[in-house]
Amino acid sequence: MTAPNAMLEALTDLIGASNVISESKDIAPYAEEWRRLYSKQPSLVLTPTSVEAVQKVMAWANENSVSVIPQGGNTGLVGGQVPLDGGEVILSVKKLKAVRDVDPASNVMIVEAGATVLEAQEIAQKQNRLFPLSLGSEGTCQIGGILSTNAGGTAVLAYGNSRDLCLGVEAVLADGRLYNGLSKLRKDNTGYDLKDLLVGAEGTLGIITAASLKLFPRPTTFETALLNIKDPQAGVEVLEMVRRKSGNKVTSFELLPTLGIDLQLKHGLAARDPRASDSPWHVLIEFSLFDGEEPGALLVMLEALFEAELISDASVCSSLADRKMMWLMREHFAECQTREAEGIKHDISVPVKDIPELVKRCDLVAEKVIPGIRSFAFGHMGDGNIHYDFLAPLNMPKGNLRAHAAALHEAMYEIVDDLGGSISAEHGIGQMKAALLQQKKDPVALEMMYAIKQALDPKGILNPGKVLVRRN
Ligand SMILES: Cc1cc2nc3c(=O)[nH]c(=O)nc-3n(C[C@H](O)[C@H](O)[C@H](O)COP(=O)(O)OP(=O)(O)OC[C@H]3O[C@@H](n4cnc5c(N)ncnc54)[C@H](O)[C@@H]3O)c2cc1C
């Protein structure tokens, strides 16, 4: 093992003192993650300013068998970007922010990995184009991070997840070699898709340094409404009818329990109640309209949904300010839980038609495991992705819920298995679900994953113990 002082000296020589952080108070923001579930300390944090500097670090780390954790905006929710063992080196790509190319005619832009999603959206907007990825962490999470986790968000229904938005990547491999796959091509059938190996690899196969991203036409108008539905089954039927009748106008379709809005009002997160009237469940729906399309498409659709008795009421946004308020309410679905009580969370997916069955069975089983537990299932219904959270019973003393988490997870994941679903829809595996993946993933798929890891990172220095539990 390389002694800490020797490591500090070698890395300072390689990339300069201003890009090496060694004081624990300065390291803290990189070591602590959003949910504060992990607390191991890295030995150093590196912030290289060029791709060449990342290559030098990796060549040195490989030579000296030093573990490196790639980090982006540190908004990951499964502990992939923070230490597992303690003593690893965190390599943050936050200083790689150059816009290398914007090509509106090809609808492509090439940006470096440290650009935030918000910055990428703004670059696209300057060219009257849309970079459609949209998620609550977009001001902080970075292009390298969203690609490494294959993040989803609220526009996957229309545009796909991060993988679908990426045409190619540039990445530094474990031994410091540079893979240049910054293709602008939408058609390129020349062998294995290496981009798709690196996307979703959570920093275990390479450090993404830049990406070639798809751009889309910019909508001229959004039509947004909060619908009242009686249950998730009605939500499935609304979605089916909306997609059948409006084609690809519908760009977001979020299932929301009314409890989430109650809690936002209770905890001062919402200025006013956005609901038209009382209802146990809601759908936040959005249509995107483009140049030349007549406004009013959503209102026509709502009439059809009323007639079919699939919705009982709707609150329609009449201004951009209204729309902003509605999406802020959607974003606060995480924060209102934190303010209310301790919770247990699951990021799962099932086929869309099975969401009602999922909700019925999971609520029943949760009540059996923890009587009085409060169900809080919400999320990207259009993609079959539910953030299936639970809040501690009203009278449960603080600190008692965690003891039941393992039993609840096990029961929930059994139901997910049974419905042909996934234990991680969009947040990834990280350290949180690595053991679970080992249990649940098809054994042949796992062996293929280990073989790929062994081929690209034979010393196992890139984010060891994340995604795959077995080390090289
Ligand atoms: C408020 C909030 C809302 C969120 N909403 C959503 C949502 O709607 N949908 C969704 O999918 N996710 C959501 N997330 C989680 C999501 O995973 C992250 O926001 C994002 O994808 C991670 O990007 P990051 O830059 O912060 O990466 P980090 O957290 O820094 O890293 C995440 C993983 O990627 C790896 N990594 C990071 N950068 C690189 C790189 N350049 N090269 C190789 N590996 C790298 C890390 O090692 C780690 O394994 C949310 C998180 C928060 C806090």
The ligand as an ORCA input file, in Angstrom:
! r2SCAN-3c Opt
* xyz 0 1
  C     -32.766     15.917     -5.271
  C     -32.372     14.755     -6.147
  C     -33.211     14.374     -7.168
  C     -32.875     13.297     -7.993
  N     -33.721     12.934     -8.986
  C     -33.406     11.925     -9.801
  C     -34.279     11.534    -10.854
  O     -35.357     12.071    -11.034
  N     -33.867     10.538    -11.651
  C     -32.675      9.895    -11.481
  O     -32.347      9.005    -12.255
  N     -31.854     10.212    -10.470
  C     -32.175     11.205     -9.639
  N     -31.315     11.534     -8.622
  C     -30.082     10.745     -8.419
  C     -29.113     10.732     -9.602
  O     -28.359      9.558     -9.613
  C     -28.110     11.831     -9.650
  O     -28.728     13.049     -9.531
  C     -27.188     11.869    -10.885
  O     -27.406     10.931    -11.888
  C     -25.782     11.632    -10.401
  O     -24.976     12.585    -10.991
  P     -23.750     13.209    -10.190
  O     -23.002     14.041    -11.159
  O     -24.176     13.853     -8.955
  O     -22.905     11.885     -9.899
  P     -22.257     11.397     -8.530
  O     -23.270     11.326     -7.463
  O     -21.053     12.169     -8.241
  O     -21.843      9.912     -8.953
  C     -22.786      8.933     -9.213
  C     -22.085      7.680     -9.755
  O     -21.480      7.956    -11.011
  C     -20.061      7.801    -10.946
  N     -19.485      8.923    -11.685
  C     -19.720     10.246    -11.499
  N     -19.065     10.971    -12.434
  C     -18.402     10.091    -13.207
  C     -17.559     10.206    -14.348
  N     -17.254     11.384    -14.882
  N     -17.060      9.075    -14.904
  C     -17.355      7.859    -14.391
  N     -18.144      7.686    -13.306
  C     -18.662      8.789    -12.738
  C     -19.706      7.791     -9.475
  O     -18.557      7.027     -9.215
  C     -20.962      7.172     -8.870
  O     -20.886      5.777     -8.960
  C     -31.655     12.593     -7.770
  C     -30.819     12.983     -6.725
  C     -31.162     14.048     -5.913
  C     -30.238     14.435     -4.805
*
